[in-house]
Amino acid sequence: FEAYMNTITRIQEYEADEHSVKMGYGKELIQTFKQLSNDELVDVNPHPFVEFMTYNHPGMYNRIKHIQEKMESN
């Protein structure tokens, strides 16, 4: 059940990121995520299975990649 809820939450985070890109804040969001990943001891690119099972937010690498893809398609 937890893995399912984590998946739903990750989907919602990606949707929120897409909204930020549509509002014109994609570059700022990427900068914020890079700063957070530098300031905190987080695994920015966890193994996909670990992310699927335990993370309720997308890994920073995946999130930044997703934002960049959305910015390029706009």
All heavy atoms as a GROMACS GRO file, in nm:
protein
  621
    1PHE      N    1   0.082  -0.120   0.000
    1PHE     CA    2   0.000   0.000   0.000
    1PHE      C    3   0.086   0.126   0.000
    1PHE      O    4   0.053   0.223  -0.067
    1PHE     CB    5  -0.095  -0.002   0.120
    1PHE     CG    6  -0.184   0.118   0.128
    1PHE    CD1    7  -0.291   0.131   0.042
    1PHE    CD2    8  -0.162   0.217   0.220
    1PHE    CE1    9  -0.375   0.241   0.048
    1PHE    CE2   10  -0.244   0.328   0.228
    1PHE     CZ   11  -0.352   0.339   0.142
    2GLU      N   12   0.196   0.124   0.076
    2GLU     CA   13   0.283   0.241   0.083
    2GLU      C   14   0.345   0.273  -0.052
    2GLU      O   15   0.353   0.390  -0.091
    2GLU     CB   16   0.393   0.220   0.187
    2GLU     CG   17   0.477   0.343   0.208
    2GLU     CD   18   0.578   0.329   0.319
    2GLU    OE1   19   0.564   0.238   0.402
    2GLU    OE2   20   0.672   0.410   0.322
    3ALA      N   21   0.387   0.170  -0.126
    3ALA     CA   22   0.446   0.194  -0.258
    3ALA      C   23   0.343   0.258  -0.350
    3ALA      O   24   0.377   0.347  -0.430
    3ALA     CB   25   0.497   0.063  -0.317
    4TYR      N   26   0.219   0.217  -0.341
    4TYR     CA   27   0.112   0.276  -0.421
    4TYR      C   28   0.094   0.424  -0.386
    4TYR      O   29   0.088   0.510  -0.476
    4TYR     CB   30  -0.019   0.200  -0.401
    4TYR     CG   31  -0.137   0.266  -0.466
    4TYR    CD1   32  -0.155   0.259  -0.604
    4TYR    CD2   33  -0.229   0.339  -0.391
    4TYR    CE1   34  -0.263   0.321  -0.666
    4TYR    CE2   35  -0.337   0.402  -0.451
    4TYR     CZ   36  -0.353   0.393  -0.589
    4TYR     OH   37  -0.459   0.455  -0.649
    5MET      N   38   0.087   0.455  -0.259
    5MET     CA   39   0.070   0.594  -0.215
    5MET      C   40   0.190   0.679  -0.256
    5MET      O   41   0.174   0.794  -0.297
    5MET     CB   42   0.047   0.601  -0.064
    5MET     CG   43  -0.086   0.543  -0.020
    5MET     SD   44  -0.229   0.614  -0.106
    5MET     CE   45  -0.221   0.784  -0.055
    6ASN      N   46   0.309   0.623  -0.248
    6ASN     CA   47   0.429   0.695  -0.291
    6ASN      C   48   0.422   0.726  -0.440
    6ASN      O   49   0.461   0.835  -0.484
    6ASN     CB   50   0.555   0.614  -0.261
    6ASN     CG   51   0.587   0.612  -0.113
    6ASN    OD1   52   0.535   0.690  -0.034
    6ASN    ND2   53   0.674   0.521  -0.074
    7THR      N   54   0.372   0.632  -0.519
    7THR     CA   55   0.357   0.653  -0.663
    7THR      C   56   0.261   0.767  -0.692
    7THR      O   57   0.290   0.854  -0.775
    7THR     CB   58   0.309   0.524  -0.732
    7THR    OG1   59   0.406   0.421  -0.709
    7THR    CG2   60   0.290   0.544  -0.881
    8ILE      N   61   0.149   0.770  -0.622
    8ILE     CA   62   0.050   0.877  -0.640
    8ILE      C   63   0.113   1.012  -0.605
    8ILE      O   64   0.098   1.110  -0.679
    8ILE     CB   65  -0.076   0.851  -0.556
    8ILE    CG1   66  -0.146   0.723  -0.599
    8ILE    CG2   67  -0.171   0.971  -0.560
    8ILE    CD1   68  -0.191   0.722  -0.743
    9THR      N   69   0.184   1.017  -0.495
    9THR     CA   70   0.247   1.142  -0.452
    9THR      C   71   0.352   1.187  -0.554
    9THR      O   72   0.360   1.307  -0.587
    9THR     CB   73   0.311   1.125  -0.313
    9THR    OG1   74   0.210   1.085  -0.221
    9THR    CG2   75   0.373   1.255  -0.265
   10ARG      N   76   0.431   1.095  -0.606
   10ARG     CA   77   0.532   1.132  -0.707
   10ARG      C   78   0.466   1.187  -0.832
   10ARG      O   79   0.513   1.286  -0.890
   10ARG     CB   80   0.622   1.012  -0.740
   10ARG     CG   81   0.724   0.982  -0.632
   10ARG     CD   82   0.829   0.884  -0.679
   10ARG     NE   83   0.772   0.759  -0.726
   10ARG     CZ   84   0.743   0.654  -0.651
   10ARG    NH1   85   0.766   0.658  -0.521
   10ARG    NH2   86   0.692   0.546  -0.702
   11ILE      N   87   0.356   1.127  -0.875
   11ILE     CA   88   0.283   1.177  -0.991
   11ILE      C   89   0.236   1.321  -0.965
   11ILE      O   90   0.249   1.408  -1.052
   11ILE     CB   91   0.163   1.085  -1.025
   11ILE    CG1   92   0.214   0.952  -1.080
   11ILE    CG2   93   0.067   1.152  -1.122
   11ILE    CD1   94   0.107   0.844  -1.091
   12GLN      N   95   0.184   1.346  -0.847
   12GLN     CA   96   0.138   1.480  -0.813
   12GLN      C   97   0.254   1.580  -0.810
   12GLN      O   98   0.237   1.695  -0.850
   12GLN     CB   99   0.065   1.478  -0.679
   12GLN     CG  100  -0.066   1.403  -0.687
   12GLN     CD  101  -0.131   1.381  -0.551
   12GLN    OE1  102  -0.064   1.382  -0.447
   12GLN    NE2  103  -0.262   1.361  -0.551
   13GLU      N  104   0.370   1.537  -0.764
   13GLU     CA  105   0.487   1.625  -0.763
   13GLU      C  106   0.528   1.661  -0.906
   13GLU      O  107   0.562   1.777  -0.934
   13GLU     CB  108   0.603   1.561  -0.688
   13GLU     CG  109   0.581   1.552  -0.539
   13GLU     CD  110   0.569   1.688  -0.472
   13GLU    OE1  111   0.640   1.782  -0.511
   13GLU    OE2  112   0.488   1.699  -0.379
   14TYR      N  113   0.527   1.563  -0.995
   14TYR     CA  114   0.559   1.591  -1.136
   14TYR      C  115   0.458   1.689  -1.194
   14TYR      O  116   0.493   1.780  -1.270
   14TYR     CB  117   0.561   1.463  -1.219
   14TYR     CG  118   0.687   1.381  -1.205
   14TYR    CD1  119   0.680   1.246  -1.177
   14TYR    CD2  120   0.813   1.438  -1.224
   14TYR    CE1  121   0.796   1.168  -1.167
   14TYR    CE2  122   0.928   1.362  -1.214
   14TYR     CZ  123   0.919   1.227  -1.185
   14TYR     OH  124   1.033   1.152  -1.175
   15GLU      N  125   0.331   1.673  -1.161
   15GLU     CA  126   0.228   1.765  -1.210
   15GLU      C  127   0.251   1.907  -1.157
   15GLU      O  128   0.234   2.004  -1.230
   15GLU     CB  129   0.089   1.715  -1.171
   15GLU     CG  130   0.045   1.591  -1.246
   15GLU     CD  131  -0.083   1.531  -1.195
   15GLU    OE1  132  -0.134   1.573  -1.088
   15GLU    OE2  133  -0.134   1.438  -1.262
   16ALA      N  134   0.290   1.918  -1.031
   16ALA     CA  135   0.319   2.050  -0.973
   16ALA      C  136   0.439   2.112  -1.044
   16ALA      O  137   0.439   2.233  -1.072
   16ALA     CB  138   0.345   2.036  -0.824
   17ASP      N  139   0.540   2.032  -1.073
   17ASP     CA  140   0.656   2.082  -1.146
   17ASP      C  141   0.616   2.131  -1.284
   17ASP      O  142   0.663   2.236  -1.330
   17ASP     CB  143   0.764   1.974  -1.158
   17ASP     CG  144   0.824   1.935  -1.024
   17ASP    OD1  145   0.804   2.008  -0.924
   17ASP    OD2  146   0.892   1.830  -1.019
   18GLU      N  147   0.530   2.056  -1.352
   18GLU     CA  148   0.483   2.097  -1.485
   18GLU      C  149   0.408   2.230  -1.478
   18GLU      O  150   0.423   2.315  -1.566
   18GLU     CB  151   0.393   1.989  -1.545
   18GLU     CG  152   0.468   1.864  -1.585
   18GLU     CD  153   0.376   1.751  -1.631
   18GLU    OE1  154   0.260   1.779  -1.667
   18GLU    OE2  155   0.423   1.635  -1.631
   19HIS      N  156   0.332   2.248  -1.373
   19HIS     CA  157   0.260   2.375  -1.356
   19HIS      C  158   0.360   2.489  -1.339
   19HIS      O  159   0.341   2.598  -1.396
   19HIS     CB  160   0.166   2.367  -1.236
   19HIS     CG  161   0.089   2.493  -1.212
   19HIS    ND1  162  -0.011   2.535  -1.296
   19HIS    CD2  163   0.101   2.587  -1.116
   19HIS    CE1  164  -0.059   2.650  -1.252
   19HIS    NE2  165   0.008   2.684  -1.142
   20SER      N  166   0.465   2.466  -1.262
   20SER     CA  167   0.568   2.570  -1.244
   20SER      C  168   0.633   2.606  -1.378
   20SER      O  169   0.660   2.723  -1.404
   20SER     CB  170   0.675   2.522  -1.146
   20SER     OG  171   0.620   2.508  -1.017
   21VAL      N  172   0.656   2.505  -1.461
   21VAL     CA  173   0.715   2.530  -1.593
   21VAL      C  174   0.618   2.614  -1.676
   21VAL      O  175   0.658   2.712  -1.740
   21VAL     CB  176   0.750   2.398  -1.665
   21VAL    CG1  177   0.786   2.423  -1.810
   21VAL    CG2  178   0.864   2.327  -1.593
   22LYS      N  179   0.490   2.579  -1.674
   22LYS     CA  180   0.390   2.655  -1.751
   22LYS      C  181   0.382   2.800  -1.704
   22LYS      O  182   0.354   2.889  -1.784
   22LYS     CB  183   0.252   2.589  -1.738
   22LYS     CG  184   0.240   2.461  -1.816
   22LYS     CD  185   0.103   2.398  -1.797
   22LYS     CE  186   0.098   2.262  -1.863
   22LYS     NZ  187  -0.029   2.193  -1.835
   23MET      N  188   0.407   2.823  -1.575
   23MET     CA  189   0.403   2.958  -1.520
   23MET      C  190   0.533   3.034  -1.544
   23MET      O  191   0.544   3.151  -1.510
   23MET     CB  192   0.372   2.953  -1.370
   23MET     CG  193   0.238   2.891  -1.337
   23MET     SD  194   0.098   2.979  -1.410
   23MET     CE  195   0.105   3.131  -1.322
   24GLY      N  196   0.633   2.966  -1.602
   24GLY     CA  197   0.758   3.032  -1.636
   24GLY      C  198   0.867   3.022  -1.530
   24GLY      O  199   0.964   3.098  -1.534
   25TYR      N  200   0.854   2.929  -1.436
   25TYR     CA  201   0.950   2.918  -1.328
   25TYR      C  202   1.035   2.791  -1.334
   25TYR      O  203   1.092   2.750  -1.234
   25TYR     CB  204   0.877   2.922  -1.192
   25TYR     CG  205   0.808   3.053  -1.168
   25TYR    CD1  206   0.670   3.061  -1.171
   25TYR    CD2  207   0.880   3.168  -1.142
   25TYR    CE1  208   0.605   3.182  -1.149
   25TYR    CE2  209   0.817   3.289  -1.120
   25TYR     CZ  210   0.678   3.295  -1.123
   25TYR     OH  211   0.616   3.414  -1.101
   26GLY      N  212   1.048   2.733  -1.451
   26GLY     CA  213   1.124   2.610  -1.464
   26GLY      C  214   1.270   2.625  -1.424
   26GLY      O  215   1.323   2.544  -1.347
   27LYS      N  216   1.336   2.729  -1.474
   27LYS     CA  217   1.478   2.749  -1.443
   27LYS      C  218   1.498   2.773  -1.293
   27LYS      O  219   1.593   2.721  -1.234
   27LYS     CB  220   1.534   2.867  -1.522
   27LYS     CG  221   1.549   2.839  -1.669
   27LYS     CD  222   1.606   2.958  -1.742
   27LYS     CE  223   1.612   2.930  -1.892
   27LYS     NZ  224   1.665   3.044  -1.966
   28GLU      N  225   1.410   2.851  -1.234
   28GLU     CA  226   1.420   2.880  -1.091
   28GLU      C  227   1.400   2.753  -1.008
   28GLU      O  228   1.468   2.731  -0.908
   28GLU     CB  229   1.319   2.986  -1.050
   28GLU     CG  230   1.350   3.124  -1.104
   28GLU     CD  231   1.301   3.147  -1.247
   28GLU    OE1  232   1.248   3.054  -1.311
   28GLU    OE2  233   1.317   3.261  -1.295
   29LEU      N  234   1.306   2.669  -1.052
   29LEU     CA  235   1.280   2.545  -0.981
   29LEU      C  236   1.400   2.452  -0.988
   29LEU      O  237   1.440   2.392  -0.887
   29LEU     CB  238   1.155   2.477  -1.039
   29LEU     CG  239   1.096   2.361  -0.961
   29LEU    CD1  240   1.062   2.400  -0.819
   29LEU    CD2  241   0.971   2.310  -1.032
   30ILE      N  242   1.462   2.443  -1.104
   30ILE     CA  243   1.583   2.362  -1.118
   30ILE      C  244   1.692   2.414  -1.026
   30ILE      O  245   1.759   2.336  -0.956
   30ILE     CB  246   1.631   2.359  -1.265
   30ILE    CG1  247   1.534   2.276  -1.349
   30ILE    CG2  248   1.773   2.304  -1.274
   30ILE    CD1  249   1.561   2.282  -1.498
   31GLN      N  250   1.712   2.545  -1.023
   31GLN     CA  251   1.814   2.604  -0.934
   31GLN      C  252   1.784   2.571  -0.788
   31GLN      O  253   1.875   2.540  -0.711
   31GLN     CB  254   1.822   2.755  -0.953
   31GLN     CG  255   1.904   2.797  -1.071
   31GLN     CD  256   2.045   2.742  -1.066
   31GLN    OE1  257   2.082   2.664  -1.152
   31GLN    NE2  258   2.124   2.781  -0.969
   32THR      N  259   1.658   2.579  -0.750
   32THR     CA  260   1.620   2.548  -0.613
   32THR      C  261   1.652   2.402  -0.581
   32THR      O  262   1.707   2.373  -0.474
   32THR     CB  263   1.470   2.575  -0.591
   32THR    OG1  264   1.445   2.714  -0.617
   32THR    CG2  265   1.427   2.541  -0.450
   33PHE      N  266   1.618   2.311  -0.671
   33PHE     CA  267   1.645   2.170  -0.646
   33PHE      C  268   1.795   2.143  -0.638
   33PHE      O  269   1.840   2.064  -0.555
   33PHE     CB  270   1.581   2.082  -0.754
   33PHE     CG  271   1.432   2.072  -0.743
   33PHE    CD1  272   1.354   2.061  -0.855
   33PHE    CD2  273   1.369   2.075  -0.620
   33PHE    CE1  274   1.216   2.052  -0.846
   33PHE    CE2  275   1.232   2.066  -0.609
   33PHE     CZ  276   1.155   2.054  -0.722
   34LYS      N  277   1.873   2.209  -0.723
   34LYS     CA  278   2.018   2.191  -0.718
   34LYS      C  279   2.073   2.242  -0.585
   34LYS      O  280   2.160   2.179  -0.525
   34LYS     CB  281   2.085   2.262  -0.835
   34LYS     CG  282   2.065   2.188  -0.966
   34LYS     CD  283   2.134   2.259  -1.080
   34LYS     CE  284   2.119   2.182  -1.210
   34LYS     NZ  285   2.187   2.247  -1.323
   35GLN      N  286   2.022   2.355  -0.540
   35GLN     CA  287   2.067   2.410  -0.412
   35GLN      C  288   2.029   2.316  -0.297
   35GLN      O  289   2.110   2.290  -0.209
   35GLN     CB  290   2.007   2.549  -0.389
   35GLN     CG  291   2.058   2.618  -0.266
   35GLN     CD  292   2.206   2.649  -0.274
   35GLN    OE1  293   2.256   2.689  -0.378
   35GLN    NE2  294   2.277   2.631  -0.166
   36LEU      N  295   1.907   2.265  -0.300
   36LEU     CA  296   1.864   2.171  -0.196
   36LEU      C  297   1.950   2.046  -0.194
   36LEU      O  298   1.987   1.997  -0.088
   36LEU     CB  299   1.718   2.132  -0.216
   36LEU     CG  300   1.613   2.232  -0.174
   36LEU    CD1  301   1.476   2.186  -0.219
   36LEU    CD2  302   1.616   2.252  -0.024
   37SER      N  303   1.982   1.996  -0.312
   37SER     CA  304   2.063   1.874  -0.317
   37SER      C  305   2.205   1.899  -0.271
   37SER      O  306   2.270   1.809  -0.219
   37SER     CB  307   2.062   1.812  -0.457
   37SER     OG  308   2.123   1.898  -0.550
   38ASN      N  309   2.255   2.022  -0.284
   38ASN     CA  310   2.387   2.056  -0.233
   38ASN      C  311   2.386   2.077  -0.083
   38ASN      O  312   2.483   2.044  -0.014
   38ASN     CB  313   2.441   2.182  -0.300
   38ASN     CG  314   2.485   2.157  -0.443
   38ASN    OD1  315   2.520   2.046  -0.480
   38ASN    ND2  316   2.482   2.261  -0.524
   39ASP      N  317   2.278   2.133  -0.032
   39ASP     CA  318   2.269   2.166   0.110
   39ASP      C  319   2.235   2.045   0.198
   39ASP      O  320   2.267   2.044   0.316
   39ASP     CB  321   2.163   2.273   0.134
   39ASP     CG  322   2.204   2.408   0.079
   39ASP    OD1  323   2.322   2.425   0.044
   39ASP    OD2  324   2.118   2.497   0.071
   40GLU      N  325   2.167   1.948   0.142
   40GLU     CA  326   2.120   1.835   0.220
   40GLU      C  327   2.192   1.708   0.178
   40GLU      O  328   2.239   1.696   0.066
   40GLU     CB  329   1.969   1.818   0.200
   40GLU     CG  330   1.895   1.947   0.221
   40GLU     CD  331   1.773   1.930   0.304
   40GLU    OE1  332   1.743   1.818   0.343
   40GLU    OE2  333   1.708   2.031   0.329
   41LEU      N  334   2.199   1.616   0.267
   41LEU     CA  335   2.262   1.488   0.236
   41LEU      C  336   2.155   1.394   0.180
   41LEU      O  337   2.102   1.309   0.250
   41LEU     CB  338   2.326   1.430   0.363
   41LEU     CG  339   2.436   1.515   0.424
   41LEU    CD1  340   2.482   1.453   0.556
   41LEU    CD2  341   2.554   1.528   0.329
   42VAL      N  342   2.124   1.414   0.053
   42VAL     CA  343   2.022   1.332  -0.012
   42VAL      C  344   2.084   1.259  -0.129
   42VAL      O  345   2.180   1.305  -0.191
   42VAL     CB  346   1.903   1.416  -0.062
   42VAL    CG1  347   1.830   1.481   0.054
   42VAL    CG2  348   1.945   1.520  -0.161
   43ASP      N  349   2.029   1.144  -0.159
   43ASP     CA  350   2.069   1.070  -0.279
   43ASP      C  351   1.991   1.129  -0.395
   43ASP      O  352   1.870   1.110  -0.406
   43ASP     CB  353   2.038   0.922  -0.261
   43ASP     CG  354   2.087   0.836  -0.375
   43ASP    OD1  355   2.140   0.892  -0.473
   43ASP    OD2  356   2.073   0.713  -0.366
   44VAL      N  357   2.060   1.203  -0.482
   44VAL     CA  358   1.990   1.273  -0.590
   44VAL      C  359   1.945   1.180  -0.702
   44VAL      O  360   1.859   1.215  -0.781
   44VAL     CB  361   2.076   1.388  -0.649
   44VAL    CG1  362   2.100   1.494  -0.544
   44VAL    CG2  363   2.205   1.337  -0.705
   45ASN      N  364   2.003   1.062  -0.709
   45ASN     CA  365   1.968   0.967  -0.814
   45ASN      C  366   1.962   0.825  -0.755
   45ASN      O  367   2.046   0.742  -0.783
   45ASN     CB  368   2.069   0.974  -0.928
   45ASN     CG  369   2.021   0.903  -1.052
   45ASN    OD1  370   1.903   0.873  -1.066
   45ASN    ND2  371   2.113   0.874  -1.142
   46PRO      N  372   1.858   0.797  -0.676
   46PRO     CA  373   1.848   0.666  -0.614
   46PRO      C  374   1.818   0.558  -0.718
   46PRO      O  375   1.768   0.587  -0.827
   46PRO     CB  376   1.732   0.680  -0.517
   46PRO     CG  377   1.648   0.788  -0.576
   46PRO     CD  378   1.744   0.881  -0.644
   47HIS      N  379   1.848   0.435  -0.683
   47HIS     CA  380   1.813   0.323  -0.770
   47HIS      C  381   1.662   0.326  -0.792
   47HIS      O  382   1.585   0.353  -0.699
   47HIS     CB  383   1.855   0.191  -0.703
   47HIS     CG  384   1.838   0.074  -0.793
   47HIS    ND1  385   1.717   0.012  -0.809
   47HIS    CD2  386   1.927   0.010  -0.872
   47HIS    CE1  387   1.731  -0.089  -0.895
   47HIS    NE2  388   1.858  -0.091  -0.935
   48PRO      N  389   1.616   0.299  -0.915
   48PRO     CA  390   1.472   0.306  -0.944
   48PRO      C  391   1.385   0.221  -0.851
   48PRO      O  392   1.276   0.265  -0.813
   48PRO     CB  393   1.462   0.256  -1.088
   48PRO     CG  394   1.595   0.287  -1.148
   48PRO     CD  395   1.694   0.271  -1.035
   49PHE      N  396   1.433   0.105  -0.812
   49PHE     CA  397   1.353   0.020  -0.721
   49PHE      C  398   1.341   0.085  -0.583
   49PHE      O  399   1.234   0.085  -0.524
   49PHE     CB  400   1.414  -0.120  -0.709
   49PHE     CG  401   1.335  -0.210  -0.620
   49PHE    CD1  402   1.214  -0.263  -0.662
   49PHE    CD2  403   1.379  -0.242  -0.493
   49PHE    CE1  404   1.138  -0.346  -0.581
   49PHE    CE2  405   1.306  -0.325  -0.410
   49PHE     CZ  406   1.185  -0.376  -0.454
   50VAL      N  407   1.450   0.142  -0.535
   50VAL     CA  408   1.448   0.209  -0.405
   50VAL      C  409   1.354   0.329  -0.411
   50VAL      O  410   1.274   0.351  -0.320
   50VAL     CB  411   1.590   0.252  -0.362
   50VAL    CG1  412   1.586   0.338  -0.237
   50VAL    CG2  413   1.679   0.130  -0.341
   51GLU      N  414   1.363   0.406  -0.519
   51GLU     CA  415   1.274   0.520  -0.534
   51GLU      C  416   1.128   0.474  -0.537
   51GLU      O  417   1.042   0.534  -0.470
   51GLU     CB  418   1.308   0.597  -0.662
   51GLU     CG  419   1.223   0.722  -0.680
   51GLU     CD  420   1.265   0.805  -0.800
   51GLU    OE1  421   1.384   0.806  -0.836
   51GLU    OE2  422   1.176   0.870  -0.858
   52PHE      N  423   1.099   0.370  -0.613
   52PHE     CA  424   0.963   0.320  -0.624
   52PHE      C  425   0.908   0.276  -0.489
   52PHE      O  426   0.794   0.305  -0.453
   52PHE     CB  427   0.956   0.204  -0.723
   52PHE     CG  428   0.822   0.137  -0.729
   52PHE    CD1  429   0.717   0.197  -0.795
   52PHE    CD2  430   0.801   0.015  -0.666
   52PHE    CE1  431   0.592   0.136  -0.799
   52PHE    CE2  432   0.678  -0.047  -0.669
   52PHE     CZ  433   0.572   0.014  -0.736
   53MET      N  434   0.990   0.205  -0.413
   53MET     CA  435   0.942   0.146  -0.288
   53MET      C  436   0.938   0.245  -0.170
   53MET      O  437   0.853   0.231  -0.082
   53MET     CB  438   1.029   0.026  -0.249
   53MET     CG  439   1.014  -0.092  -0.343
   53MET     SD  440   0.846  -0.156  -0.355
   53MET     CE  441   0.822  -0.223  -0.191
   54THR      N  442   1.028   0.341  -0.167
   54THR     CA  443   1.042   0.419  -0.044
   54THR      C  444   1.026   0.569  -0.059
   54THR      O  445   0.998   0.636   0.038
   54THR     CB  446   1.178   0.393   0.022
   54THR    OG1  447   1.282   0.434  -0.066
   54THR    CG2  448   1.195   0.246   0.057
   55TYR      N  449   1.045   0.625  -0.178
   55TYR     CA  450   1.041   0.770  -0.193
   55TYR      C  451   0.899   0.817  -0.220
   55TYR      O  452   0.830   0.764  -0.306
   55TYR     CB  453   1.129   0.815  -0.310
   55TYR     CG  454   1.276   0.821  -0.278
   55TYR    CD1  455   1.340   0.718  -0.213
   55TYR    CD2  456   1.353   0.929  -0.318
   55TYR    CE1  457   1.476   0.723  -0.186
   55TYR    CE2  458   1.488   0.935  -0.291
   55TYR     CZ  459   1.548   0.832  -0.225
   55TYR     OH  460   1.682   0.838  -0.199
   56ASN      N  461   0.857   0.920  -0.149
   56ASN     CA  462   0.726   0.978  -0.178
   56ASN      C  463   0.738   1.102  -0.267
   56ASN      O  464   0.639   1.165  -0.300
   56ASN     CB  465   0.647   1.009  -0.051
   56ASN     CG  466   0.716   1.110   0.037
   56ASN    OD1  467   0.821   1.162   0.004
   56ASN    ND2  468   0.656   1.136   0.152
   57HIS      N  469   0.862   1.137  -0.305
   57HIS     CA  470   0.888   1.242  -0.402
   57HIS      C  471   0.985   1.185  -0.505
   57HIS      O  472   1.066   1.099  -0.471
   57HIS     CB  473   0.953   1.364  -0.335
   57HIS     CG  474   0.857   1.447  -0.258
   57HIS    ND1  475   0.792   1.401  -0.145
   57HIS    CD2  476   0.814   1.574  -0.276
   57HIS    CE1  477   0.715   1.497  -0.098
   57HIS    NE2  478   0.726   1.602  -0.176
   58PRO      N  479   0.980   1.234  -0.628
   58PRO     CA  480   1.078   1.188  -0.726
   58PRO      C  481   1.219   1.227  -0.682
   58PRO      O  482   1.237   1.330  -0.617
   58PRO     CB  483   1.039   1.262  -0.854
   58PRO     CG  484   0.900   1.310  -0.832
   58PRO     CD  485   0.884   1.329  -0.686
   59GLY      N  486   1.317   1.148  -0.720
   59GLY     CA  487   1.455   1.184  -0.694
   59GLY      C  488   1.489   1.314  -0.766
   59GLY      O  489   1.429   1.347  -0.869
   60MET      N  490   1.582   1.389  -0.712
   60MET     CA  491   1.617   1.520  -0.770
   60MET      C  492   1.659   1.509  -0.916
   60MET      O  493   1.619   1.590  -0.999
   60MET     CB  494   1.730   1.586  -0.692
   60MET     CG  495   1.691   1.631  -0.555
   60MET     SD  496   1.584   1.774  -0.563
   60MET     CE  497   1.568   1.805  -0.389
   61TYR      N  498   1.739   1.408  -0.949
   61TYR     CA  499   1.784   1.392  -1.088
   61TYR      C  500   1.663   1.375  -1.180
   61TYR      O  501   1.653   1.441  -1.283
   61TYR     CB  502   1.877   1.272  -1.100
   61TYR     CG  503   1.914   1.239  -1.243
   61TYR    CD1  504   2.014   1.309  -1.309
   61TYR    CD2  505   1.845   1.139  -1.312
   61TYR    CE1  506   2.045   1.282  -1.441
   61TYR    CE2  507   1.877   1.111  -1.444
   61TYR     CZ  508   1.976   1.181  -1.507
   61TYR     OH  509   2.007   1.154  -1.639
   62ASN      N  510   1.571   1.287  -1.143
   62ASN     CA  511   1.453   1.262  -1.226
   62ASN      C  512   1.365   1.386  -1.235
   62ASN      O  513   1.307   1.415  -1.341
   62ASN     CB  514   1.372   1.145  -1.171
   62ASN     CG  515   1.445   1.015  -1.189
   62ASN    OD1  516   1.521   0.997  -1.283
   62ASN    ND2  517   1.424   0.922  -1.098
   63ARG      N  518   1.356   1.459  -1.126
   63ARG     CA  519   1.272   1.578  -1.126
   63ARG      C  520   1.330   1.685  -1.216
   63ARG      O  521   1.258   1.747  -1.296
   63ARG     CB  522   1.264   1.632  -0.983
   63ARG     CG  523   1.123   1.639  -0.937
   63ARG     CD  524   1.112   1.673  -0.796
   63ARG     NE  525   0.997   1.758  -0.780
   63ARG     CZ  526   0.947   1.794  -0.666
   63ARG    NH1  527   1.002   1.755  -0.555
   63ARG    NH2  528   0.841   1.870  -0.662
   64ILE      N  529   1.461   1.708  -1.206
   64ILE     CA  530   1.525   1.809  -1.289
   64ILE      C  531   1.516   1.769  -1.436
   64ILE      O  532   1.486   1.852  -1.523
   64ILE     CB  533   1.671   1.831  -1.244
   64ILE    CG1  534   1.672   1.902  -1.109
   64ILE    CG2  535   1.750   1.910  -1.348
   64ILE    CD1  536   1.807   1.911  -1.043
   65LYS      N  537   1.539   1.642  -1.465
   65LYS     CA  538   1.530   1.591  -1.603
   65LYS      C  539   1.389   1.614  -1.658
   65LYS      O  540   1.372   1.659  -1.772
   65LYS     CB  541   1.567   1.443  -1.606
   65LYS     CG  542   1.565   1.381  -1.742
   65LYS     CD  543   1.603   1.235  -1.735
   65LYS     CE  544   1.576   1.166  -1.866
   65LYS     NZ  545   1.592   1.022  -1.857
   66HIS      N  546   1.288   1.585  -1.578
   66HIS     CA  547   1.149   1.602  -1.619
   66HIS      C  548   1.118   1.751  -1.648
   66HIS      O  549   1.055   1.784  -1.749
   66HIS     CB  550   1.056   1.549  -1.511
   66HIS     CG  551   0.912   1.557  -1.543
   66HIS    ND1  552   0.847   1.468  -1.626
   66HIS    CD2  553   0.816   1.646  -1.506
   66HIS    CE1  554   0.722   1.501  -1.639
   66HIS    NE2  555   0.700   1.609  -1.566
   67ILE      N  556   1.165   1.838  -1.561
   67ILE     CA  557   1.142   1.982  -1.581
   67ILE      C  558   1.211   2.028  -1.709
   67ILE      O  559   1.151   2.102  -1.790
   67ILE     CB  560   1.194   2.062  -1.459
   67ILE    CG1  561   1.108   2.030  -1.338
   67ILE    CG2  562   1.194   2.212  -1.487
   67ILE    CD1  563   1.167   2.077  -1.206
   68GLN      N  564   1.335   1.985  -1.732
   68GLN     CA  565   1.406   2.025  -1.853
   68GLN      C  566   1.333   1.977  -1.978
   68GLN      O  567   1.322   2.050  -2.076
   68GLN     CB  568   1.549   1.970  -1.850
   68GLN     CG  569   1.637   2.040  -1.750
   68GLN     CD  570   1.772   1.975  -1.731
   68GLN    OE1  571   1.787   1.854  -1.750
   68GLN    NE2  572   1.869   2.053  -1.691
   69GLU      N  573   1.282   1.855  -1.975
   69GLU     CA  574   1.207   1.802  -2.090
   69GLU      C  575   1.082   1.885  -2.115
   69GLU      O  576   1.049   1.914  -2.231
   69GLU     CB  577   1.170   1.656  -2.065
   69GLU     CG  578   1.289   1.561  -2.072
   69GLU     CD  579   1.257   1.421  -2.026
   69GLU    OE1  580   1.141   1.394  -1.981
   69GLU    OE2  581   1.347   1.336  -2.032
   70LYS      N  582   1.012   1.924  -2.009
   70LYS     CA  583   0.891   2.005  -2.025
   70LYS      C  584   0.925   2.144  -2.078
   70LYS      O  585   0.851   2.201  -2.158
   70LYS     CB  586   0.814   2.014  -1.892
   70LYS     CG  587   0.753   1.883  -1.851
   70LYS     CD  588   0.655   1.835  -1.954
   70LYS     CE  589   0.602   1.698  -1.923
   70LYS     NZ  590   0.512   1.646  -2.025
   71MET      N  591   1.037   2.200  -2.032
   71MET     CA  592   1.078   2.332  -2.080
   71MET      C  593   1.113   2.326  -2.229
   71MET      O  594   1.080   2.419  -2.303
   71MET     CB  595   1.197   2.383  -1.998
   71MET     CG  596   1.160   2.423  -1.858
   71MET     SD  597   1.302   2.460  -1.750
   71MET     CE  598   1.393   2.577  -1.845
   72GLU      N  599   1.177   2.220  -2.271
   72GLU     CA  600   1.214   2.205  -2.412
   72GLU      C  601   1.092   2.185  -2.501
   72GLU      O  602   1.092   2.227  -2.617
   72GLU     CB  603   1.311   2.088  -2.429
   72GLU     CG  604   1.448   2.114  -2.370
   72GLU     CD  605   1.537   1.992  -2.366
   72GLU    OE1  606   1.495   1.884  -2.417
   72GLU    OE2  607   1.647   2.002  -2.312
   73SER      N  608   0.988   2.122  -2.448
   73SER     CA  609   0.870   2.095  -2.531
   73SER      C  610   0.776   2.215  -2.539
   73SER      O  611   0.684   2.214  -2.620
   73SER     CB  612   0.796   1.972  -2.478
   73SER     OG  613   0.737   1.998  -2.352
   74ASN      N  614   0.800   2.314  -2.455
   74ASN     CA  615   0.713   2.435  -2.457
   74ASN      C  616   0.767   2.539  -2.551
   74ASN      O  617   0.870   2.553  -2.590
   74ASN     CB  618   0.699   2.496  -2.317
   74ASN     CG  619   0.605   2.414  -2.232
   74ASN    OD1  620   0.522   2.338  -2.280
   74ASN    ND2  621   0.618   2.428  -2.102
   0.00000   0.00000   0.00000
